[in-house]
Amino acid sequence: MKKILFGITGLTIGGAERVLVDLVNKLSYDYDITIFTLYAKGELEKELNENVKLKSLYNKPYKELSKLGQKVLAPLKVLLLKKSIYKKNIKNDYDVEIAFLEGPITRLFSVKNEKVRKIAWIHNDISLVFGQGVKSKIKKHLDEKVYDKYNDLVFVSKDNLDKFNKTYTNLKISEGHKKVIYNYIDKERIIKKSNENIYVSFDKNSINFVTVARLVYQKGIDRLIKVHKKLIESGYEHNFHIIGDGPEREKLEKLIKENNVEETFHLLGQKENPYPYVRQADYFCLLSRFEGYGMVLEEAKILEKNIIITDTAAREAVEGYSNKYVLENTEEGIYNGLLKVLEENMKNGKNKEKEEVKEQYDNSNIIKEVKELIGE
């Protein structure tokens, strides 16, 4: 049985993390699988199959590291001491090592080991994920050499692959070793969890929009608050419910207060089971500044939701899906798009019978592609 090592920053609640748990649980029947995390005790660890092994560099979550010391030094340590960390914590008799997320774990897993096949998974728009400042330019320069040390690169969307090629033009790795494999999701788990008896405090007389996302600049929650305020002032009653947490929470809470929309724009925090909220929403939204693919959109499709996105790589996720709106990726474009949606609801009634949607997510071929990549 082949021994596979997956690496990720931590198994906290997030899109790539959710995909990894579902993927290894499925693969663990055919492979000997270990997950290596930089930070331990993520919320999703308890959802791993008992035959999936787990080990970590730090035996605590990132948020519990001392702010002035370890939080600053931990990523730097991975960068500067990656060879010794790899030798001490990772190097073993694995057949394949897979860095499942951009950043520190990809740099760490790039340490040379000729006995092992190395694969890097790219989940985001690599041209934007690290920002546009001096720091981002340094990371891009470092990572160009890092990615050249991998045997194969996997992208979760065609758009990701295209942006990667435009960002890194000097890589030696051939196009034949760059593959697009869409995210694997356990469909039955989502449907089952969506039907759990969890109280959802939605205003049934209002249109309810739900977003599931980390509170980071990429997801554009700040501009969504401003759009929401303008729509409320124009007389279009509705509620936004944002599920997730992140470094921008305090800033967003302040913005909500400044715009006096505390009663209609709700930051619900992190939810281990967001699916009852998604199921009961009128619309699922992902109005990001940029996306890698948008795994949550596949979950929303499984739950047969009306979907609203901005024009990012996420459009790939809703190709062929009938109940979708793709909005111009600007504050004005989001305003005009949501205005149209709300006007349609005022005209036709909130509870009109919706067009029947058939879930279009088929995960069987994805597992086949992953197995072919690993090499059975």
C-alpha positions, 0 to 999 in steps of 0.5 A: 500500500502506497504511503502518502503524506499531505501537508497543510497549515492546519485543519481549521474550518476553511475551503481547502481544509474541508476538501482535504479532509473529505479527500483523505477520508475517501483515499484512506481505504486505498492508501496509507495516509498521513497529514502533516500540519504546521499547527495542531488542534484544528476543528476539522481534525475530529472528522478524519477517519481513524485510519488517517494519521496526523502529526504537527510541527506545533502542538497548538493552533496558530491563534494560541501562539504568543502574539509577539513571539511565536506568531511572528517567528513560526512562519519565518522559522519554516522559511529559514530552517525548512531543511532541518524541520523537514529532516526532523519532522517529515522525511520518512519512507513516504512514496508521495508528498503533497503540499495541499496549500500555497505558502509555508507548507509548499516551501517546506515540502519543497526540500529535496528528497529524490526518493519521493514524488512531490506534488503541490496543490494550488487553490487560489489566484497566485497573482493576487493571493499574497497581495501587491506590496513589497512582501508579496513580490519577495514571496513570488520571487522565492516561490518561483524557485520553490515550485520548480522543485515539484514533480507535478502541480495541481490547480483547482481551476483552469483560471488558476492555471492560467494566472499561475503561468502568467505570474511564473514565466520561467519555471522549468516544469513542463505543461504536461506536469500541470493538471486541473483537478476540481475539488472533491466534496462528500455530497452525502455529508453535506446533505445530511448535515444540512438537515440537522436540527439547528435553529436558524434565526432568519427573518422569514418576511425578508430576503436572506442572503448567506455567505460562507467565507473567511473574513479577509480582504479577498472576500470583499465583505467590506464593500458588501456592507457599503452596498447593503447600506445603499440598498436599504436606503433605497427601500429594499429590505433584506438581510445578509448573514456572513458565516466565518471568522478572520483577521478583518472581523474587528474592522468589519464590525466597526464598518457595520456600526458606522453604516448603522446596519447592525439589524440587517448585516450579521456576522455570525462567526465560525460555524462547524455546520453552516449547511442549515443556514445555506439550505434555508437561505434565499440566495447563496453569495460569494462576492469576492474580489478574487477567487481560486474556484470557490469550493463553497459554490459546489456545496451550494449547488448540492443544496440546490441554491440560487447563487450570486457571484462576482466575475472571478475564477468562481464563474468556472464553478457555476458553468452550466448551472441555471440558477446563477447570477454573475455580477460585475466585480466592482462595488457598483456592479454588485449594487446593480446586480443585487438591486435587480435580484431584489426587484425581481423578488418584489415583483414576483414575490419572495416565495414564488416557486423556483425553477427545479435545479438538479445538483450537478456535482459528480465526484467519482471522476475526481477520485479517479484523477487523483489516483492517476496523479498519485500513481496506483 
